[in-house]
Amino acid sequence: MSDLIFGRNSVFEYLENMNDFEKLYIQKEIKNEKFNKIIKIAKKKNLNIEYIDKKKLDKLSNFQNHQGVLLLAKDYKYYTLEEILDYGEKQNKDPLIIILDEITDPHNLGAIIRTSEAAGATGVIIPKHRAASVNHTVHKTSAGATSFMRVCMVTNINQTIDTLKDRGYWIYGADGHTDKYYDEIDYAGKIGIVIGNEGKGISRLTKEKCDDLVKIPMYGKTESLNASTSAAIIIYGIINQRKNG
């Protein structure tokens, strides 16, 4: 099977860092510096390039914002949990793993992957069932961060948390109903952060697996934040604490 990646930045990052693609579609009569870079990389990697009109490109991308370029790539190759754990052991800093509990919106998944990569997180773990997987929308929303971030798909989140604990990780879940704020925790050592479903939050069994639950302070009338926004606040809270600590 193949996946479609579109958008100039997403295609450029994927082409530059990956090799599992099949064909590149470029809209006719579009010329700019980013396109020139994309075409140069594609030719260097002997990728088949087809120049087509906008109508055909619209149809191929299911009328999404392709920005004049579309890459036909093989399905995303997920990392194994062991690969992520091994990578964390080799880092010269405490590892940070982001665990997503049934995030269903691919835009949220892409945004969280983008934040995780920008913050230097060790990896992102997603469940195989009842959740978004890495697809063209995620590639685009992540602005190419899927080319760099280690994403692992697991069958059972709770068993995965047990494995992380066995490897010395402390697991904290983001939950709006707890009394403890996220900035009250000492995030030294190996850390895993659980971000829950957009509507339901973290499932009951997964909450029970967490060492502690934390929340983001809310000062206005809004009761909750978007999952990707919550993830960004907590991730950078951890990074800033470690930087200043």
Backbone as CSV, one residue per row, in Angstrom:
resi,resn,N_x,N_y,N_z,CA_x,CA_y,CA_z,C_x,C_y,C_z
1,MET,0.830,-1.196,0.000,0.000,0.000,0.000,0.865,1.247,0.000
2,SER,0.280,2.362,-0.437,1.021,3.619,-0.489,0.254,4.710,0.240
3,ASP,0.957,5.762,0.584,0.361,6.899,1.265,0.685,8.148,0.470
4,LEU,-0.154,9.157,0.608,0.056,10.411,-0.092,0.526,11.479,0.882
5,ILE,1.608,12.140,0.522,2.127,13.254,1.318,2.072,14.489,0.438
6,PHE,1.461,15.545,0.919,1.364,16.749,0.110,1.660,17.973,0.947
7,GLY,1.910,19.065,0.255,2.361,20.280,0.919,3.860,20.415,0.761
8,ARG,4.330,21.602,0.434,5.737,21.799,0.080,6.701,21.418,1.193
9,ASN,6.443,21.879,2.410,7.361,21.578,3.507,7.364,20.096,3.845
10,SER,6.176,19.484,3.894,6.082,18.065,4.226,6.795,17.206,3.190
11,VAL,6.562,17.487,1.927,7.194,16.712,0.853,8.704,16.917,0.872
12,PHE,9.140,18.154,1.061,10.584,18.443,1.083,11.276,17.680,2.209
13,GLU,10.717,17.748,3.426,11.329,17.073,4.567,11.331,15.559,4.376
14,TYR,10.231,15.031,3.847,10.137,13.583,3.657,11.130,13.115,2.598
15,LEU,11.214,13.831,1.498,12.161,13.476,0.439,13.603,13.539,0.921
16,GLU,13.899,14.551,1.701,15.270,14.767,2.141,15.738,13.712,3.141
17,ASN,14.794,13.177,3.928,15.191,12.308,5.029,14.758,10.853,4.892
18,MET,13.912,10.550,3.942,13.418,9.182,3.794,13.728,8.666,2.386
19,ASN,13.521,7.358,2.210,13.771,6.752,0.897,12.657,5.808,0.462
20,ASP,11.559,5.803,1.211,10.481,4.857,0.922,9.350,5.504,0.123
21,PHE,9.698,6.064,-1.041,8.680,6.714,-1.869,8.702,6.123,-3.278
22,GLU,7.623,6.401,-4.027,7.454,5.774,-5.331,7.376,6.775,-6.487
23,LYS,6.705,7.901,-6.255,6.501,8.837,-7.357,6.210,10.233,-6.830
24,LEU,6.629,11.234,-7.593,6.398,12.633,-7.221,5.555,13.301,-8.302
25,TYR,4.482,13.975,-7.859,3.632,14.719,-8.779,3.851,16.215,-8.539
26,ILE,4.108,16.942,-9.602,4.332,18.381,-9.531,3.328,19.091,-10.433
27,GLN,2.720,20.151,-9.914,1.788,20.921,-10.725,2.538,21.685,-11.812
28,LYS,2.032,21.629,-13.009,2.655,22.312,-14.144,2.698,23.827,-13.924
29,GLU,3.739,24.433,-14.448,3.873,25.888,-14.519,4.025,26.562,-13.153
30,ILE,4.381,25.807,-12.129,4.684,26.425,-10.841,6.193,26.402,-10.644
31,LYS,6.754,27.563,-10.365,8.199,27.651,-10.172,8.502,28.528,-8.967
32,ASN,9.241,27.980,-8.026,9.765,28.765,-6.905,10.929,27.991,-6.299
33,GLU,11.584,28.602,-5.341,12.803,28.018,-4.772,12.538,26.672,-4.105
34,LYS,11.427,26.556,-3.368,11.118,25.305,-2.682,10.874,24.183,-3.683
35,PHE,10.152,24.493,-4.768,9.905,23.498,-5.805,11.213,23.044,-6.435
36,ASN,12.099,23.985,-6.687,13.393,23.645,-7.284,14.179,22.698,-6.387
37,LYS,14.112,22.935,-5.073,14.806,22.063,-4.126,14.188,20.669,-4.114
38,ILE,12.864,20.612,-4.155,12.161,19.329,-4.159,12.535,18.523,-5.399
39,ILE,12.500,19.182,-6.546,12.823,18.505,-7.810,14.274,18.046,-7.822
40,LYS,15.166,18.857,-7.290,16.591,18.510,-7.253,16.826,17.249,-6.425
41,ILE,16.192,17.178,-5.246,16.336,15.994,-4.394,15.740,14.770,-5.071
42,ALA,14.552,14.947,-5.691,13.889,13.830,-6.357,14.750,13.257,-7.483
43,LYS,15.355,14.126,-8.256,16.215,13.667,-9.353,17.458,12.972,-8.814
44,LYS,18.004,13.498,-7.731,19.194,12.898,-7.122,18.901,11.486,-6.634
45,LYS,17.664,11.252,-6.186,17.282,9.933,-5.686,16.588,9.088,-6.755
46,ASN,16.689,9.558,-8.008,16.133,8.827,-9.162,14.636,8.533,-8.999
47,LEU,13.920,9.480,-8.447,12.480,9.333,-8.252,11.736,9.757,-9.507
48,ASN,10.764,8.974,-9.882,9.941,9.280,-11.055,9.114,10.539,-10.790
49,ILE,9.247,11.548,-11.649,8.520,12.812,-11.502,7.523,12.962,-12.643
50,GLU,6.291,13.291,-12.285,5.263,13.528,-13.306,4.676,14.922,-13.109
51,TYR,4.695,15.709,-14.174,4.130,17.062,-14.133,2.693,16.999,-14.635
52,ILE,1.751,17.408,-13.783,0.338,17.300,-14.125,-0.369,18.623,-13.860
53,ASP,-1.588,18.757,-14.392,-2.315,20.006,-14.170,-2.996,20.006,-12.806
54,LYS,-3.451,21.172,-12.401,-3.995,21.351,-11.058,-5.232,20.486,-10.818
55,LYS,-6.086,20.318,-11.837,-7.301,19.528,-11.666,-6.988,18.090,-11.285
56,LYS,-5.994,17.518,-11.940,-5.617,16.136,-11.637,-4.988,16.043,-10.253
57,LEU,-4.202,17.056,-9.892,-3.567,17.075,-8.578,-4.621,17.235,-7.485
58,ASP,-5.632,18.063,-7.754,-6.743,18.227,-6.809,-7.431,16.888,-6.551
59,LYS,-7.654,16.152,-7.622,-8.351,14.865,-7.507,-7.502,13.843,-6.750
60,LEU,-6.215,13.800,-7.075,-5.314,12.842,-6.411,-5.216,13.111,-4.912
61,SER,-5.264,14.386,-4.531,-5.134,14.753,-3.114,-6.487,14.826,-2.412
62,ASN,-7.538,14.406,-3.115,-8.895,14.474,-2.567,-9.266,15.919,-2.218
63,PHE,-8.809,16.841,-3.078,-9.139,18.265,-3.002,-8.656,18.922,-1.697
64,GLN,-7.550,18.436,-1.193,-6.944,19.072,-0.028,-5.879,20.069,-0.479
65,ASN,-5.345,20.824,0.458,-4.406,21.894,0.128,-3.024,21.308,-0.180
66,HIS,-2.815,20.897,-1.414,-1.572,20.202,-1.790,-0.421,21.155,-2.103
67,GLN,-0.725,22.424,-2.339,0.291,23.450,-2.640,1.105,23.118,-3.895
68,GLY,0.507,22.343,-4.782,1.158,22.079,-6.060,2.119,20.908,-6.090
69,VAL,2.163,20.132,-5.004,3.101,19.001,-4.982,2.511,17.853,-4.164
70,LEU,2.729,16.640,-4.657,2.200,15.457,-3.992,3.187,14.311,-4.163
71,LEU,3.481,13.639,-3.062,4.440,12.538,-3.079,3.724,11.235,-2.760
72,LEU,3.914,10.252,-3.626,3.372,8.920,-3.394,4.434,8.128,-2.639
73,ALA,4.168,7.866,-1.365,5.151,7.198,-0.512,4.578,5.894,0.030
74,LYS,5.456,4.995,0.375,5.024,3.758,0.996,4.509,4.067,2.398
75,ASP,3.719,3.159,2.938,3.166,3.373,4.275,4.269,3.677,5.280
76,TYR,3.950,4.524,6.240,4.916,4.922,7.257,5.449,3.700,8.007
77,LYS,6.739,3.652,8.193,7.365,2.548,8.905,7.547,2.939,10.370
78,TYR,6.764,2.310,11.230,6.821,2.623,12.646,8.071,2.024,13.297
79,TYR,8.534,2.695,14.335,9.626,2.169,15.150,9.055,1.151,16.131
80,THR,9.883,0.241,16.575,9.466,-0.668,17.638,9.680,0.022,18.981
81,LEU,8.998,-0.468,20.007,9.166,0.087,21.339,10.615,-0.072,21.791
82,GLU,11.197,-1.206,21.482,12.581,-1.458,21.888,13.541,-0.465,21.234
83,GLU,13.273,-0.118,19.981,14.117,0.862,19.291,14.053,2.220,19.974
84,ILE,12.859,2.616,20.399,12.711,3.900,21.088,13.397,3.866,22.451
85,LEU,13.227,2.764,23.176,13.861,2.644,24.483,15.387,2.639,24.368
86,ASP,15.885,1.934,23.379,17.339,1.901,23.153,17.868,3.282,22.805
87,TYR,17.100,4.009,21.973,17.505,5.369,21.618,17.555,6.245,22.870
88,GLY,16.562,6.099,23.743,16.532,6.880,24.973,17.732,6.610,25.860
89,GLU,18.189,5.366,25.869,19.354,5.007,26.684,20.631,5.652,26.153
90,LYS,20.673,5.905,24.848,21.884,6.430,24.224,21.945,7.957,24.227
91,GLN,20.823,8.607,24.577,20.816,10.062,24.609,21.683,10.587,25.748
92,ASN,22.211,11.784,25.576,23.005,12.404,26.640,22.137,13.272,27.542
93,LYS,20.846,12.938,27.605,19.901,13.650,28.460,18.821,12.666,28.885
94,ASP,18.056,13.034,29.892,16.972,12.163,30.346,15.931,11.996,29.241
95,PRO,15.526,10.766,28.958,14.537,10.551,27.890,13.139,11.026,28.269
96,LEU,12.374,11.400,27.254,10.984,11.838,27.429,10.146,11.188,26.331
97,ILE,9.209,10.339,26.741,8.347,9.644,25.789,6.915,10.143,25.932
98,ILE,6.288,10.452,24.804,4.905,10.937,24.781,3.993,9.773,24.427
99,ILE,3.045,9.478,25.300,2.134,8.340,25.129,0.740,8.881,24.849
100,LEU,0.172,8.531,23.707,-1.136,9.070,23.314,-2.211,8.003,23.468
101,ASP,-3.195,8.299,24.283,-4.271,7.360,24.587,-5.503,7.670,23.743
102,GLU,-5.581,7.027,22.588,-6.732,7.146,21.686,-6.953,8.558,21.160
103,ILE,-5.901,9.211,20.709,-6.040,10.483,19.986,-6.573,10.146,18.601
104,THR,-7.773,10.617,18.287,-8.425,10.211,17.043,-8.285,11.217,15.897
105,ASP,-8.005,12.460,16.217,-7.902,13.503,15.188,-6.477,13.517,14.621
106,PRO,-6.313,13.235,13.323,-4.966,13.229,12.738,-4.270,14.580,12.819
107,HIS,-5.046,15.667,12.860,-4.440,16.989,13.015,-3.793,17.127,14.396
108,ASN,-4.474,16.605,15.420,-3.892,16.612,16.758,-2.638,15.749,16.813
109,LEU,-2.711,14.574,16.192,-1.548,13.681,16.176,-0.367,14.355,15.487
110,GLY,-0.616,14.966,14.336,0.457,15.650,13.617,1.051,16.789,14.412
111,ALA,0.188,17.549,15.092,0.666,18.682,15.886,1.495,18.209,17.079
112,ILE,1.075,17.104,17.708,1.820,16.575,18.853,3.173,16.026,18.404
113,ILE,3.201,15.355,17.261,4.474,14.866,16.726,5.405,16.028,16.426
114,ARG,4.844,17.095,15.873,5.655,18.283,15.554,6.247,18.896,16.824
115,THR,5.422,19.064,17.851,5.901,19.613,19.116,6.940,18.694,19.749
116,SER,6.668,17.393,19.735,7.577,16.420,20.338,8.938,16.459,19.669
117,GLU,8.948,16.546,18.349,10.215,16.587,17.616,10.957,17.886,17.906
118,ALA,10.223,19.006,17.901,10.841,20.305,18.149,11.440,20.378,19.556
119,ALA,10.808,19.690,20.501,11.272,19.718,21.886,12.359,18.689,22.163
120,GLY,12.638,17.852,21.174,13.685,16.846,21.359,13.240,15.636,22.150
121,ALA,11.936,15.319,22.114,11.435,14.139,22.822,12.022,12.866,22.220
122,THR,12.051,11.817,23.011,12.645,10.551,22.588,11.763,9.830,21.573
123,GLY,10.455,9.835,21.793,9.552,9.136,20.890,8.102,9.392,21.242
124,VAL,7.224,8.998,20.327,5.776,9.106,20.525,5.179,7.715,20.370
125,ILE,4.338,7.326,21.306,3.692,6.012,21.267,2.201,6.194,21.046
126,ILE,1.658,5.468,20.070,0.232,5.522,19.770,-0.349,4.109,19.769
127,PRO,-1.633,3.963,20.090,-2.255,2.637,20.057,-2.677,2.240,18.646
128,LYS,-2.739,0.954,18.426,-3.106,0.432,17.111,-4.594,0.610,16.816
129,HIS,-5.407,0.548,17.851,-6.860,0.580,17.668,-7.479,1.861,18.234
130,ARG,-8.587,2.280,17.636,-9.375,3.432,18.090,-8.541,4.701,18.208
131,ALA,-7.655,4.904,17.256,-6.798,6.091,17.291,-6.309,6.418,15.886
132,ALA,-5.915,7.665,15.689,-5.350,8.081,14.400,-3.979,7.434,14.212
133,SER,-3.662,7.119,12.969,-2.342,6.599,12.627,-1.636,7.618,11.739
134,VAL,-0.378,7.387,11.443,0.390,8.336,10.627,-0.046,8.211,9.170
135,ASN,-0.686,9.258,8.664,-1.123,9.289,7.267,-0.767,10.642,6.659
136,HIS,-1.307,10.921,5.463,-0.938,12.149,4.761,-1.309,13.403,5.558
137,THR,-2.445,13.373,6.261,-2.842,14.527,7.067,-1.859,14.754,8.209
138,VAL,-1.430,13.671,8.828,-0.461,13.768,9.929,0.883,14.285,9.410
139,HIS,1.320,13.752,8.267,2.567,14.232,7.666,2.510,15.746,7.458
140,LYS,1.398,16.199,6.880,1.276,17.622,6.546,1.170,18.477,7.802
141,THR,0.341,18.058,8.761,0.164,18.835,9.982,1.460,18.913,10.788
142,SER,2.253,17.860,10.706,3.515,17.848,11.453,4.584,18.690,10.778
143,ALA,4.291,19.198,9.565,5.249,20.004,8.797,6.557,19.248,8.561
144,GLY,6.428,17.943,8.338,7.611,17.145,8.030,8.262,16.507,9.245
145,ALA,7.745,16.764,10.447,8.370,16.214,11.659,8.280,14.699,11.726
146,THR,7.340,14.102,10.986,7.245,12.638,10.959,8.495,12.012,10.342
147,SER,9.263,12.799,9.598,10.501,12.285,9.008,11.592,12.112,10.059
148,PHE,11.446,12.774,11.205,12.485,12.757,12.233,12.057,12.070,13.522
149,MET,10.796,12.233,13.892,10.343,11.710,15.181,10.106,10.199,15.117
150,ARG,10.510,9.510,16.175,10.322,8.065,16.275,8.907,7.812,16.812
151,VAL,8.047,7.272,15.953,6.668,6.981,16.343,6.491,5.468,16.402
152,CYS,5.947,5.004,17.501,5.753,3.567,17.718,4.263,3.282,17.867
153,MET,3.787,2.256,17.170,2.390,1.832,17.310,2.355,0.529,18.104
154,VAL,1.568,0.523,19.189,1.507,-0.656,20.053,0.078,-1.188,20.134
155,THR,-0.041,-2.457,20.460,-1.356,-3.087,20.560,-2.054,-2.725,21.861
156,ASN,-1.280,-2.583,22.932,-1.872,-2.339,24.242,-1.081,-1.266,24.989
157,ILE,-1.697,-0.117,25.195,-1.034,1.005,25.869,-0.669,0.654,27.304
158,ASN,-1.559,-0.025,28.020,-1.315,-0.321,29.427,-0.145,-1.285,29.614
159,GLN,-0.053,-2.280,28.754,1.094,-3.189,28.812,2.386,-2.443,28.478
160,THR,2.274,-1.494,27.555,3.439,-0.690,27.185,3.909,0.155,28.360
161,ILE,2.966,0.728,29.097,3.317,1.508,30.291,4.026,0.620,31.313
162,ASP,3.559,-0.626,31.470,4.227,-1.566,32.378,5.678,-1.792,31.954
163,THR,5.883,-1.920,30.641,7.236,-2.121,30.123,8.113,-0.911,30.416
164,LEU,7.552,0.281,30.206,8.298,1.506,30.483,8.680,1.588,31.966
165,LYS,7.747,1.238,32.838,8.031,1.258,34.269,9.146,0.277,34.619
166,ASP,9.107,-0.889,33.988,10.157,-1.884,34.230,11.529,-1.369,33.799
167,ARG,11.514,-0.428,32.848,12.775,0.150,32.367,13.136,1.433,33.103
168,GLY,12.402,1.733,34.180,12.766,2.863,35.022,12.059,4.167,34.737
169,TYR,10.991,4.151,33.942,10.257,5.379,33.617,9.205,5.691,34.679
170,TRP,9.038,6.995,34.948,7.923,7.490,35.758,6.875,8.002,34.780
171,ILE,5.629,7.602,34.997,4.555,7.919,34.051,3.576,8.912,34.669
172,TYR,3.352,10.029,33.966,2.422,11.057,34.427,1.326,11.261,33.377
173,GLY,0.092,11.309,33.835,-1.030,11.498,32.930,-1.613,12.890,33.038
174,ALA,-1.981,13.464,31.908,-2.620,14.782,31.896,-4.118,14.608,32.133
175,ASP,-4.607,15.178,33.241,-6.010,14.995,33.607,-6.523,16.262,34.293
176,GLY,-7.602,16.797,33.764,-8.122,18.067,34.284,-8.782,17.982,35.635
177,HIS,-8.999,16.764,36.160,-9.751,16.616,37.409,-8.860,16.338,38.621
178,THR,-7.563,16.337,38.411,-6.660,16.126,39.532,-6.388,17.443,40.253
179,ASP,-5.738,17.370,41.400,-5.443,18.585,42.175,-4.019,19.086,41.962
180,LYS,-3.204,18.302,41.288,-1.790,18.641,41.148,-1.521,19.274,39.784
181,TYR,-0.806,20.395,39.793,-0.465,21.072,38.540,0.807,20.464,37.924
182,TYR,0.881,20.550,36.613,1.988,19.908,35.897,3.345,20.481,36.286
183,ASP,3.381,21.748,36.724,4.663,22.372,37.067,5.066,22.135,38.523
184,GLU,4.332,21.268,39.209,4.678,20.918,40.586,5.470,19.610,40.665
185,ILE,5.729,19.017,39.506,6.405,17.723,39.442,7.886,17.912,39.122
186,ASP,8.731,17.083,39.718,10.145,17.039,39.371,10.307,16.025,38.237
187,TYR,10.675,16.510,37.061,10.743,15.642,35.881,12.154,15.124,35.596
188,ALA,12.971,15.021,36.609,14.297,14.434,36.419,14.144,12.928,36.177
189,GLY,15.048,12.359,35.412,15.014,10.934,35.137,14.218,10.591,33.891
190,LYS,13.873,9.331,33.758,13.123,8.846,32.595,11.640,9.136,32.792
191,ILE,11.039,9.855,31.848,9.661,10.313,32.005,8.797,9.912,30.808
192,GLY,7.580,9.477,31.104,6.562,9.259,30.076,5.352,10.107,30.409
193,ILE,4.815,10.817,29.411,3.644,11.679,29.601,2.480,11.115,28.788
194,VAL,1.354,10.879,29.438,0.167,10.348,28.758,-0.796,11.485,28.455
195,ILE,-1.166,11.598,27.191,-2.167,12.577,26.742,-3.394,11.803,26.286
196,GLY,-4.559,12.145,26.821,-5.759,11.374,26.556,-6.560,11.812,25.347
197,ASN,-7.585,11.061,25.073,-8.521,11.301,23.977,-9.123,12.703,24.054
198,GLU,-9.414,13.279,22.879,-9.907,14.655,22.797,-11.171,14.901,23.622
199,GLY,-12.018,13.902,23.722,-13.270,14.084,24.452,-13.303,13.387,25.797
200,LYS,-12.832,12.154,25.835,-12.925,11.329,27.049,-11.734,11.484,27.983
201,GLY,-10.646,11.991,27.470,-9.436,12.061,28.283,-8.760,10.703,28.363
202,ILE,-8.011,10.481,29.418,-7.311,9.212,29.608,-8.281,8.162,30.128
203,SER,-8.206,6.960,29.602,-9.100,5.891,30.038,-8.812,5.512,31.488
204,ARG,-9.805,4.936,32.149,-9.699,4.639,33.581,-8.511,3.729,33.904
205,LEU,-8.351,2.645,33.153,-7.263,1.710,33.431,-5.894,2.353,33.228
206,THR,-5.812,3.216,32.218,-4.536,3.888,31.957,-4.225,4.890,33.068
207,LYS,-5.252,5.576,33.576,-5.050,6.480,34.714,-4.464,5.723,35.903
208,GLU,-4.993,4.515,36.127,-4.537,3.719,37.265,-3.077,3.293,37.095
209,LYS,-2.629,3.212,35.855,-1.242,2.836,35.575,-0.281,4.000,35.818
210,CYS,-0.784,5.229,35.768,0.085,6.399,35.917,0.577,6.528,37.356
211,ASP,1.795,6.992,37.508,2.336,7.241,38.848,1.681,8.448,39.485
212,ASP,1.259,9.392,38.666,0.575,10.573,39.172,-0.156,11.237,38.011
213,LEU,-1.146,12.075,38.342,-1.895,12.827,37.339,-1.636,14.312,37.548
214,VAL,-1.556,15.045,36.445,-1.281,16.484,36.530,-2.247,17.248,35.633
215,LYS,-2.435,18.519,35.951,-3.325,19.341,35.138,-2.678,20.675,34.822
216,ILE,-3.262,21.342,33.837,-2.824,22.677,33.433,-3.770,23.688,34.084
217,PRO,-3.268,24.733,34.704,-4.161,25.723,35.328,-5.022,26.426,34.289
218,MET,-6.298,26.600,34.598,-7.235,27.269,33.709,-7.780,28.502,34.433
219,TYR,-7.536,29.678,33.884,-7.900,30.919,34.547,-9.151,31.585,33.965
220,GLY,-9.541,31.128,32.771,-10.714,31.724,32.146,-11.938,30.844,32.314
221,LYS,-12.925,31.059,31.474,-14.161,30.286,31.543,-14.084,28.978,30.770
222,THR,-13.087,28.867,29.882,-12.902,27.638,29.128,-12.459,26.522,30.065
223,GLU,-13.104,25.379,29.975,-12.847,24.298,30.920,-11.691,23.397,30.504
224,SER,-11.358,23.365,29.213,-10.309,22.454,28.766,-9.619,23.008,27.529
225,LEU,-8.473,22.411,27.204,-7.701,22.796,26.026,-7.674,21.657,25.021
226,ASN,-7.405,22.011,23.786,-7.197,21.012,22.745,-6.071,20.064,23.166
227,ALA,-6.168,18.789,22.781,-5.181,17.784,23.194,-3.771,18.165,22.781
228,SER,-3.611,18.677,21.561,-2.271,19.029,21.096,-1.729,20.258,21.829
229,THR,-2.619,21.181,22.193,-2.201,22.360,22.968,-1.759,21.943,24.368
230,SER,-2.545,21.072,24.990,-2.182,20.569,26.316,-0.834,19.869,26.276
231,ALA,-0.650,19.040,25.261,0.614,18.312,25.122,1.779,19.285,24.994
232,ALA,1.601,20.325,24.178,2.685,21.297,23.961,3.062,22.012,25.255
233,ILE,2.060,22.418,26.031,2.323,23.130,27.282,3.120,22.250,28.248
234,ILE,2.674,21.005,28.402,3.330,20.105,29.352,4.722,19.716,28.868
235,ILE,4.852,19.398,27.584,6.160,19.003,27.040,7.182,20.109,27.243
236,TYR,6.807,21.339,26.903,7.767,22.434,27.048,7.953,22.851,28.508
237,GLY,6.954,22.551,29.344,7.140,22.762,30.772,8.246,21.849,31.294
238,ILE,8.247,20.614,30.824,9.285,19.658,31.220,10.637,20.092,30.688
239,ILE,10.688,20.487,29.418,11.952,20.890,28.797,12.523,22.110,29.498
240,ASN,11.687,23.074,29.807,12.159,24.296,30.470,12.649,24.002,31.891
241,GLN,11.919,23.110,32.592,12.362,22.755,33.940,13.742,22.107,33.894
242,ARG,13.928,21.206,32.949,15.215,20.521,32.839,16.325,21.489,32.427
243,LYS,15.979,22.416,31.561,16.972,23.398,31.103,17.399,24.323,32.226
244,ASN,16.445,24.721,33.032,16.731,25.691,34.112,17.123,25.010,35.413
245,GLY,16.956,23.675,35.447,17.263,22.974,36.685,18.710,22.635,36.821
